[in-house]
Every structure is written in structure tokens, then in C-alpha cells.
Amino acid sequence: MTAADPQFSVRLAADTAELEAAQRLRYRVFVEELGGDGAMVDHAGGLERDRFDPYFDHLILVDEAAQDAVVGVYRLLRGDRAREAGQFYSEDEYDLGPLRRGGRRLLELGRSCVHPDYRGGAAMFHLWQGLADYVETHGIEVLFGVASFHGTDIERLAAPLSLLHHRHLAPDDLRVRARDYQRMDLLPESAIDRRAAMLQVPALIKAYLRLGGHVGEGAFIDRAFNTVDVCLVMDTERLSPRQRAVYQRERVS
């Protein structure tokens, strides 16, 4: 696979072959690269999957110049589909009561990843634009989902977690709370080197923050996936004009 002169297209996976291509990329990133595992992971077939996959829509980024290679993935779960599944995926980790009580149209995001050869370029931008179309089509009002720090060493992550808590905590009506609660306010704000702490924050989390996202209260240690998770929440009504442009398909320079 090569990222030279990619010809990107974005669509929802339409059949088993496209879903398995998405799961194969997820296996490469979440299992091989990050050391994750799970009850339904198919190591022999190289597929990362779980019981929620049939209920999600799977947004795939395809490089048509690389023989229809799936090079990016996002999976999307609307509220109506979550009812069919019995819950949202992240409800195993977070109490979503504040979001549910709000009565607004919810969309859970998850399993976002890009093939290593395509990172740092336009791939994530194209995925975001595909997400923007989906949000508009379904009238989504609140987006949320868990995003991860690699590894489970809380002491190593004390500074970035504390920064997120002090600077980006969600307002009360969006403030979901971790079930197996891990404090994030591990350092006082005055003790944080903000620049150094932000350098430890994964790019996806930083992207959500730039778009006006917030974090829920407390982190969740996911030992099966070898991650520390935070729940990100974004209210589309509270976006600034520049942030809103992403969801109105404008090209922000």
C-alpha cells in the first residue's frame, strides 16, 4: 500500500466485504499497533470486531488509487440503533444519563483510525467531511464517544488528564461520568506545564477540543485494550462559526 497521490472517497460500508476491510484496518491499528484485544477479536483472520458492529454504520475512507484499499474508518451509532442494541457502546464505561435526559438526537463515534501510511495528510480531513455529511443527513445534535491514551500507567498520564479536567470539563448538561471511576484531577492546575501536557494528548482528542468538544468527568482504564479512555462530548449548537463550518462542509483554511 502506498499513500502517493491518493484518490480518496468516503462512504458507508455497504456489504460484508467492506465491513471486513474496516475490521482488518482496525485490527492492524488497535491490536497489532496498540496491543488491544477483545472477546470477539479474530486473530486468525486479522479482524477487530465486537457485538456492536452490526448496529453501527461504518464510515470508510477508500484510496481508489490503491485498488479500493480502506485506509480510514469511523463507526457511527445513532440513538435509534442504540435502542436496538440495548445500549450505546460507551455505556459500559460511562453513565450517559445527562445525554439521555436531554432528549436530543445523539450520535456515538468510535473506532476511529487511519492506516499508518496515510497519517499526517488529508485522510482525517476527508473522514471528518464524511462525518459532517452524516451529521447533517440525520439531524444529529450531540456527538460523543470514548477516545484513548495508549497504555494504562495513570502516573505517566497525570499531566494531560489533569489538563483536560481543569480546562475542558463538560458543562453539567453534557457531563457524563465514568462508571469505574478514575480521577482526572491528579495535579492542581498551577502545577501543570500546559505545553508539555498537551503534547501528550493524542491528535484525535486535540481535534475534538479544537472543534469545541469537552470531556466527561473521570477516566476509564480499559485493560483489555491497553488504554486509558476519556469520553468526549460535542454539542453542535455550541460551536463557534469556524467550528460549525466543518459540519456545513465549508473548507476551513
C-alpha positions in Angstrom: 0.0 0.0 0.0 1.2 3.5 -0.8 -0.1 6.9 0.1 1.4 8.6 -3.0 -1.2 10.6 -4.9 -4.2 9.1 -3.1 -7.7 9.3 -4.7 -10.0 9.5 -1.7 -13.6 8.6 -1.5 -15.8 8.3 1.6 -18.9 6.1 2.0 -20.7 3.9 4.4 -19.6 0.2 4.2 -22.3 -1.4 2.1 -21.6 -5.1 2.4 -19.7 -7.8 4.3 -16.5 -7.3 2.3 -16.3 -3.6 3.1 -17.1 -4.2 6.8 -14.4 -6.8 7.0 -11.9 -4.4 5.3 -12.8 -1.9 8.0 -12.3 -4.5 10.7 -9.0 -5.5 9.2 -7.7 -2.0 9.4 -9.0 -1.8 13.0 -7.0 -5.0 13.8 -3.8 -3.5 12.4 -4.2 -0.4 14.4 -5.9 -1.4 17.7 -4.5 -4.9 18.1 -1.1 -5.1 16.3 -0.1 -1.5 16.8 -1.7 -0.6 20.2 -1.9 -4.1 21.8 -5.6 -4.3 22.3 -7.8 -7.4 22.5 -11.4 -8.4 23.0 -13.7 -11.4 23.2 -14.7 -11.3 19.5 -11.3 -10.4 18.0 -10.5 -12.8 15.2 -6.7 -13.2 15.4 -6.6 -15.9 12.8 -8.5 -13.7 10.3 -6.9 -10.4 11.4 -10.3 -8.8 12.3 -11.0 -6.5 15.2 -14.7 -6.7 15.9 -17.3 -6.8 18.7 -21.0 -7.4 19.3 -21.9 -3.8 18.5 -20.6 -3.9 14.9 -24.0 -5.0 13.4 -25.7 -1.9 14.8 -23.1 0.7 13.8 -22.8 2.4 10.4 -19.2 2.1 9.3 -17.8 5.1 7.6 -14.9 4.1 5.4 -12.2 6.2 3.7 -11.1 4.5 0.5 -8.0 5.2 -1.6 -9.2 4.4 -5.1 -5.7 4.6 -6.4 -4.7 1.7 -4.1 -7.1 -0.8 -5.6 -10.1 0.2 -3.3 -8.0 0.0 -0.1 -9.8 1.0 3.1 -7.4 3.4 4.7 -9.6 5.1 7.3 -12.6 4.1 9.5 -15.1 5.7 11.8 -18.1 3.8 13.2 -21.3 5.6 14.0 -24.2 4.7 16.2 -27.4 6.7 16.3 -29.8 6.7 19.2 -32.4 4.6 17.5 -29.9 1.9 16.6 -28.5 2.0 20.2 -32.0 1.1 21.4 -31.9 -1.9 19.1 -28.5 -2.9 20.5 -29.8 -2.4 24.1 -27.3 0.4 24.9 -24.6 2.6 23.5 -21.1 1.0 23.3 -19.6 3.5 25.8 -22.3 2.9 28.4 -20.1 0.0 29.7 -17.6 2.7 30.7 -19.7 5.9 31.2 -23.1 6.9 32.7 -24.7 8.7 29.8 -27.7 9.8 31.9 -27.1 13.6 31.2 -27.2 13.0 27.4 -30.2 10.7 27.5 -32.2 13.0 29.7 -31.5 15.9 27.3 -33.8 14.2 24.7 -31.7 15.3 21.8 -30.5 13.4 18.8 -27.3 11.6 19.7 -24.5 10.0 17.7 -21.8 7.9 19.2 -18.5 7.8 17.5 -15.9 5.1 17.8 -13.0 3.0 16.4 -11.6 6.0 14.5 -8.3 5.1 12.9 -6.2 5.8 9.8 -3.7 3.5 8.1 -0.1 4.5 9.2 0.9 5.3 5.6 -1.9 8.0 5.4 -1.4 9.8 8.7 -0.4 13.4 8.7 -2.1 14.1 5.4 -5.6 14.8 4.2 -7.1 11.4 5.2 -8.5 12.6 8.6 -9.9 15.7 6.9 -11.9 13.5 4.4 -13.2 11.4 7.2 -14.4 14.5 9.1 -16.1 15.7 6.0 -17.9 12.3 5.6 -18.9 12.6 9.2 -20.2 16.1 8.6 -22.5 14.9 5.8 -23.8 12.1 8.1 -24.5 14.6 10.9 -26.4 16.8 8.6 -28.4 14.0 7.0 -29.6 12.6 10.3 -30.0 15.9 12.1 -27.6 15.0 14.9 -27.4 17.4 17.8 -24.8 15.9 20.2 -21.8 13.7 19.3 -19.9 11.7 21.8 -17.6 8.8 22.2 -14.6 7.5 24.1 -11.1 8.3 22.9 -8.0 6.8 24.3 -4.5 7.4 25.6 -2.2 4.4 24.9 -1.2 2.5 28.0 -2.6 2.2 31.4 0.0 4.0 33.6 -2.0 6.7 35.2 1.0 8.4 36.8 2.5 8.9 33.3 -0.7 10.5 32.2 -1.3 12.7 35.2 -0.5 15.9 33.5 -2.6 15.6 30.3 -5.5 14.1 32.2 -5.4 16.9 34.8 -5.2 19.5 32.0 -8.3 18.0 30.3 -10.2 18.1 33.6 -9.3 21.7 34.6 -9.6 23.2 31.1 -12.1 21.1 29.1 -14.6 19.6 31.5 -18.1 19.4 30.0 -20.9 21.6 31.3 -23.4 20.0 33.6 -25.9 19.0 31.0 -23.3 17.2 29.0 -21.1 15.9 31.9 -21.2 12.1 31.6 -19.3 10.3 34.4 -17.0 7.2 34.3 -18.5 4.2 36.0 -15.3 2.5 37.2 -14.1 6.0 38.2 -10.5 7.1 37.7 -9.9 10.7 38.9 -8.5 13.0 36.2 -7.7 15.9 38.6 -4.5 14.3 39.6 -2.5 17.6 39.7 -3.5 21.1 40.6 -3.8 23.4 37.6 -1.0 25.6 38.8 1.4 22.6 38.7 0.8 21.7 35.0 3.1 22.6 32.3 0.4 23.2 29.7 2.5 22.9 26.6 4.2 19.7 27.7 0.9 18.2 28.9 -0.9 19.0 25.6 1.9 17.3 23.7 0.9 14.1 25.4 -2.7 14.4 24.3 -3.5 12.2 21.2 -4.2 14.0 18.0 -7.8 12.8 17.8 -8.6 14.2 21.2 -7.0 17.5 20.3 -9.1 17.7 17.2 -12.3 17.3 19.1 -11.2 20.0 21.6 -10.4 22.4 18.7 -13.9 21.8 17.4 -15.4 22.8 20.8 -15.6 19.3 22.4 -15.4 18.7 26.1 -14.5 15.7 28.3 -16.7 13.9 30.8 -15.9 13.5 34.4 -13.3 10.9 35.2 -11.4 8.5 33.0 -11.9 4.7 32.5 -9.0 2.2 32.4 -9.6 -0.3 29.6 -7.1 -3.0 30.4 -8.3 -5.3 27.5 -7.5 -2.5 25.0 -4.4 -1.3 26.9 -5.8 2.3 27.1 -7.0 5.0 29.4 -10.2 6.3 28.0 -11.9 9.7 28.2 -15.4 10.5 27.0 -15.6 13.4 24.5 -18.9 15.2 24.0 -19.6 17.9 21.4 -22.8 19.9 21.2 -23.3 21.1 17.6 -25.4 24.1 18.8 -22.5 25.4 20.9 -19.9 25.5 18.1 -18.4 28.8 17.0 -18.9 29.8 13.4 -15.5 28.5 12.5 -16.1 25.2 14.3 -19.5 24.9 12.7 -18.0 25.3 9.3 -16.7 21.7 9.5 -20.3 20.5 9.7 -21.5 22.7 7.0 -19.0 21.3 4.5 -17.0 24.5 4.2 -13.3 24.2 3.7 -11.5 25.9 6.6 -8.1 27.2 5.7 
